[in-house]
C-alpha cells in the first residue's frame, strides 16, 4: 500500500489551488498536463524529507496569498 503523509497531500492541494488562480493555457495538451501535475507531484514527493515538502507547501501558500492580493487590488474577479 502506498504511504502518503499529510504534508504531501497539503502540498498537492496548495499546488492545485495555485494553478486555479492562474489563467488556463490555450493548448489543450498543456491543460491536461497541468491538471495531472499536482497528483504526480503528490505521489512523487511522498518519499522526500518532510522539511522539504513543508517548505514547498508553505511556499505555495504564500504564493497563493500574494497572487490573490494582487488580483484583488487590480480588480480581477477571484473565483
C-alpha positions as CSV (number, residue, x, y, z in Angstrom):
1,X,0.0,0.0,0.0
2,X,1.2,3.5,-0.7
3,X,2.1,5.5,2.3
4,X,1.4,9.2,1.6
5,X,1.7,11.5,4.6
6,X,-0.3,14.6,5.4
7,X,2.3,17.1,4.1
8,X,2.5,15.7,0.6
9,X,-1.3,15.9,0.4
10,X,-1.3,19.5,1.7
11,X,1.4,20.4,-0.9
12,X,-0.6,18.8,-3.7
13,X,-3.7,20.7,-2.6
14,X,-1.9,24.0,-2.5
15,X,-0.3,23.3,-5.8
16,X,-3.8,22.6,-7.3
17,X,-5.3,25.7,-5.8
18,X,-2.3,27.8,-7.0
19,X,-2.9,26.6,-10.6
20,X,-6.6,27.5,-10.3
21,X,-5.7,31.2,-9.7
22,X,-3.7,31.3,-12.9
23,X,-5.3,31.5,-16.4
24,X,-5.6,28.3,-18.2
25,X,-3.2,27.7,-21.1
26,X,-4.7,27.8,-24.6
27,X,-3.2,24.5,-25.6
28,X,-5.5,21.5,-24.6
29,X,-2.5,19.3,-24.1
30,X,-0.9,21.7,-21.7
31,X,-4.3,21.9,-19.8
32,X,-4.3,18.2,-19.3
33,X,-0.7,18.0,-18.3
34,X,-1.1,20.9,-15.8
35,X,-4.2,19.2,-14.4
36,X,-2.3,16.0,-13.7
37,X,0.9,17.6,-12.2
38,X,-0.4,18.2,-8.7
39,X,-1.3,14.5,-8.5
40,X,2.0,13.4,-9.9
41,X,4.0,15.6,-7.5
42,X,1.9,14.5,-4.5
43,X,2.9,10.8,-5.1
44,X,6.5,11.7,-6.3
45,X,7.3,13.9,-3.3
46,X,5.7,11.5,-0.7
47,X,9.2,9.9,-0.2
48,X,11.0,13.2,0.2
49,X,12.1,14.5,3.6
50,X,9.2,16.2,5.5
51,X,11.0,19.5,5.8
52,X,11.4,19.9,2.1
53,X,7.7,19.1,1.5
54,X,6.7,21.5,4.3
55,X,8.8,24.2,2.6
56,X,7.1,23.7,-0.8
57,X,3.7,23.7,0.8
58,X,4.4,26.9,2.7
59,X,5.9,28.5,-0.4
60,X,2.7,27.5,-2.4
61,X,0.6,29.0,0.4
62,X,2.5,32.3,0.3
63,X,2.3,32.4,-3.5
64,X,-1.5,31.9,-3.3
65,X,-1.8,34.7,-0.8
66,X,0.3,37.0,-2.9
67,X,-1.5,36.2,-6.2
68,X,-4.9,36.6,-4.6
69,X,-3.9,40.0,-3.1
70,X,-2.5,41.2,-6.4
71,X,-5.7,40.1,-8.3
72,X,-7.9,41.7,-5.6
73,X,-6.1,45.1,-5.8
74,X,-6.2,45.0,-9.6
75,X,-9.9,44.4,-9.5
76,X,-9.7,40.9,-11.2
77,X,-12.6,38.6,-10.2
78,X,-11.2,35.9,-8.0
79,X,-13.1,32.6,-8.4
